[in-house]
Amino acid sequence: TLFPYTTLFRSPVDLGVVAYLQIEVNDLADALDCLIENIRKGGVLFGVWHSRANLSSDYSGQQNPDLLADIDEIREIMADQPVEIEVLENLEGQIQTKDGLKPSITLVLKAIKK
């Protein structure tokens, strides 16, 4: 089982958060499925990831595209879930590095469980 500790938490929960989880898309789909299953109806799913769109810029983070979230892949995963997407977008920003400020694109998801 991918997430053996789910029995430690009381479910359903009001808020599920995925923060910068860098795993392949099939595993991400499994993780989101497990999380959404444990969110109560009307509860919120919030996700934030380094976007794959970073690879087209001077991004100094994760370089493996298979481990970076993509809007189309997240949308496809969510299509099979009992959620209504309120926000799914790439937000442009900057990150401080040893070489100064670098551009950074963050993928953000907010969804409500139906």
C-alpha positions as CSV (number, residue, x, y, z in Angstrom):
1,T,0.0,0.0,0.0
2,L,1.3,3.4,-0.9
3,F,0.0,5.2,2.2
4,P,0.0,2.7,5.2
5,Y,-0.6,5.5,7.8
6,T,-4.1,6.6,6.7
7,T,-5.7,4.6,9.5
8,L,-3.9,6.9,12.0
9,F,-6.1,9.8,11.0
10,R,-9.8,10.3,11.7
11,S,-11.7,10.8,8.6
12,P,-13.5,12.4,7.0
13,V,-11.5,15.6,7.3
14,D,-12.4,19.2,6.4
15,L,-9.2,20.0,4.6
16,G,-6.7,17.9,2.6
17,V,-3.4,19.4,1.6
18,V,-0.8,18.2,-0.9
19,A,2.3,20.4,-0.8
20,Y,5.1,20.0,-3.3
21,L,4.7,16.2,-3.7
22,Q,7.1,15.3,-6.5
23,I,6.2,11.8,-7.7
24,E,5.2,10.3,-11.0
25,V,1.7,11.0,-12.2
26,N,0.3,7.5,-11.6
27,D,1.5,7.6,-8.0
28,L,0.2,11.2,-7.7
29,A,-3.2,10.0,-8.9
30,D,-3.2,7.3,-6.2
31,A,-2.2,9.8,-3.5
32,L,-4.9,12.2,-4.5
33,D,-7.5,9.4,-4.7
34,C,-6.6,8.3,-1.1
35,L,-6.7,11.9,0.2
36,I,-10.0,12.8,-1.5
37,E,-11.6,9.6,-0.2
38,N,-10.9,10.9,3.3
39,I,-12.2,14.5,2.8
40,R,-15.8,15.1,3.9
41,K,-18.5,16.3,1.4
42,G,-18.0,20.0,1.1
43,G,-14.4,19.8,2.4
44,V,-11.5,21.4,0.6
45,L,-8.6,19.9,-1.3
46,F,-5.7,22.2,-1.7
47,G,-2.6,21.4,-3.7
48,V,0.6,23.3,-4.5
49,W,3.4,22.0,-6.7
50,H,6.4,23.1,-8.7
51,S,4.9,23.3,-12.2
52,R,6.4,21.5,-15.2
53,A,6.1,24.8,-17.0
54,N,9.3,25.8,-15.0
55,L,11.3,23.7,-17.4
56,S,10.9,26.3,-20.2
57,S,12.6,29.0,-18.0
58,D,15.7,29.5,-15.9
59,Y,14.3,27.3,-13.2
60,S,16.9,25.8,-10.8
61,G,14.7,23.2,-9.1
62,Q,13.6,19.7,-10.0
63,Q,14.6,19.0,-13.7
64,N,12.8,15.6,-14.2
65,P,9.5,16.4,-16.0
66,D,8.0,13.2,-14.7
67,L,8.2,14.5,-11.2
68,L,6.7,17.9,-11.8
69,A,3.0,18.6,-11.9
70,D,1.3,19.6,-15.1
71,I,-2.1,21.3,-15.3
72,D,-3.5,19.0,-17.9
73,E,-2.5,15.9,-15.9
74,I,-4.0,17.3,-12.7
75,R,-7.2,18.2,-14.6
76,E,-7.3,14.6,-16.0
77,I,-6.8,13.1,-12.5
78,M,-9.5,15.4,-11.0
79,A,-12.0,14.4,-13.8
80,D,-12.4,11.0,-12.2
81,Q,-12.9,12.4,-8.7
82,P,-16.0,13.7,-6.9
83,V,-14.7,17.2,-6.7
84,E,-15.5,20.6,-8.2
85,I,-12.4,22.5,-9.2
86,E,-12.5,26.1,-8.1
87,V,-8.8,27.0,-9.0
88,L,-6.3,25.2,-11.2
89,E,-3.6,27.5,-12.5
90,N,0.0,28.3,-12.8
91,L,1.1,31.3,-10.8
92,E,4.3,33.1,-11.7
93,G,6.7,34.2,-9.0
94,Q,10.3,34.2,-7.9
95,I,12.5,32.2,-5.7
96,Q,15.7,33.2,-3.9
97,T,18.7,31.1,-4.9
98,K,22.4,31.5,-4.2
99,D,22.6,33.2,-7.6
100,G,19.8,35.7,-6.8
101,L,16.2,35.7,-7.7
102,K,15.0,33.2,-10.3
103,P,11.6,32.8,-11.9
104,S,9.4,30.1,-10.5
105,I,6.0,28.8,-11.6
106,T,3.8,27.2,-9.0
107,L,0.8,25.1,-9.9
108,V,-2.1,25.6,-7.5
109,L,-5.3,23.6,-7.1
110,K,-8.3,24.2,-4.9
111,A,-11.3,21.8,-5.2
112,I,-14.4,21.2,-3.2
113,K,-15.6,17.6,-2.6
114,K,-19.1,16.9,-3.9
